[in-house]
Structures are given as structure tokens and as C-alpha cells.
Amino acid sequence: MTSDKIKKQKIEPSGKSMKERRKYKRWLLSSYFDTYEMNSNSSLGYLADVSYGGIMLVSKYPVQTNIVLPLRIELNKEVDKGGQMQVVTRSVRCNEDRDFKYYNIGLKLIDLSSANLSIIKRLIEKYSI
């Protein structure tokens, strides 16, 4: 196994990799959706993958872990006629992608509404790769 593969398969203190610890399947998206922190209306980055338990953003800026972040995700009309989804999340990880100088931010979805669950299903149906 090369050192690149070892870095990508980080082992957590529990002895299991992040992939082994995940409860939900993740779907990479073929289209990026701009994402904003709702309180400040500042851009956090874009939605890169989704699951029924969380999302991953790609951002130019790091985010502190274990904080609550209310988000607004801009969508197209195919996914939601209102053009956006508002969700409350908790940051669970923030890792720098040194190759691209961006941060991968893992966020747990908190109290996902049935309307937002339907939006996530449509995102997966239309944009997962």
C-alpha cells in the first residue's frame, strides 16, 4: 500500500476508518450547489456529496468542528421549486485537501424534515454519480 493510500484511509482512535464508521451511504454529486451560512449569509463553499445523515462541503475556508451551522443550499428548480434548502447541521470534521488547497467539511444533519429528506432524494436521483 502506498503512503498516499494510507493518508486517504485515516484510522480513527476507535481503530476503524471513517468509511467503516459511516452509518449512511454517501453519494457524490455531479453538480455543485452553493452553500451559505444562514446567520451571516456568507458563502461556505459548495455541496459535494450527500447522505441521509450528513453532507460534505468543499470550502476555501476551514470550519471549527463541533459547532452548529444553519445552512442555506442554493438549488435549481429541478430539485426544488423554491430554489433552496435550509438545514441545521453540526460540523464533525474539517480536513485540508492539500492538493487543491481546499477544505472538506463533514456536517451531520440535525432534525432533518420530511421536506428536506425529499429534496435529498431528488438530489441523489438527478445528480449522484
N, C-alpha and C positions, 0 to 999 in steps of 0.2 A: 504494500500500500504506500503510495507516495505521500509526502508531507502535505501536499495540497488537499488530499482526501482526508487526512487526519484533521486538518484545520476545519474542514467543512462539516465533519461529523463530530462536533464537540460533545464530549461526555460531561454530563451534569453531575453534581455531588451524589445524586441518587444511584449513580452507576449506569443510568440509561441515557441514550442520546435523546435529543429533543424530538426526533421523529418517533421514537419508541414511546415517549411520554404523551404524545398528542392524543386527544380524545376524539377529534373530528378530522375527517378527510379535508385536505386543502385543495383548492382549485386556483391555478394561475389564470390570470385574465389576459386576453389578447388585446384589450384596450385599457388605457389608463383613465382613471376618473379623479379629477382634482378634489382634494380634501382640505377642509378648513377647520380650525379650532373655533367653536361657535362663540365663546365669550369674547375673544379678541378679534374674530373674523380674519385671523392671519392664516396664510397658506401653510399647511404642514407638509404637503407633498402630494403623492398620488397613490391611489389604491392599486396594489399589485396582485394580491391574492385574497381569497375569502374562504371561510368555512362557516358552519352554523354556530361556531363558538367564538370566532375571532376573525380579525383581519390583519393584513400586513401592509404597511405603508412604506414607500421609498421616499426619503426626505433628504434635503441638503443639510438639515439641522438635527442634532441629537435631541432626544426627549428623555427626561428623567423617568426612571422606572417607578412603578407602583403609585402612580398618580391617576386621578380620574380626569378623562378628557372627553367633553361633549364635542362631537364632530358633526359637520355637515359635508356630505359627499355629493358632489355635482354629478347628476346622471343625465343620460339622454332620454328622450320621450319614449323610446322603445322599451326601456327598463321601467320607467315610472313617469306617468303623465304630469306629475308635479315637478319633475326635473331634479329632485334631490331626495336624499335620505338623511335623517337626523338620528344619530345613535349616541349612546353614552358608552364609553369604553374605559378600561383600566390598562395602562401601559405595563407590559410584563417583560419586555426586553427591548434593547436598542443596541444593535451591533453595527459597527462600521464596516462597509464594503470597501476595502482599501483599493481594489482595482478600479472602482468608479468614483471614489470619494463621496459616497452617499451613505445614508444610514438606513438599515432595515429595522423598522419599528413594529414589534408584535403587540397587538392590542386585543384584550379579551372583551367581548361584547357583554354588556351588563343589561339585564332585563330586556331582552330582545322582544319587541312587539310582534304580533302576527303580521301586521302590515310590512314591517321591515324584514321579517322572515320571507314573505312573498317576494320582496324586492331581491333578496339574496338568491332565492331560487331562480328568478329571471336572469340575474347576472350570470349565474352558473350555466343556465340553459343557452344563453345567447353569446357569452364571451369566454367560457372556460376553454383552455387548450390542454 
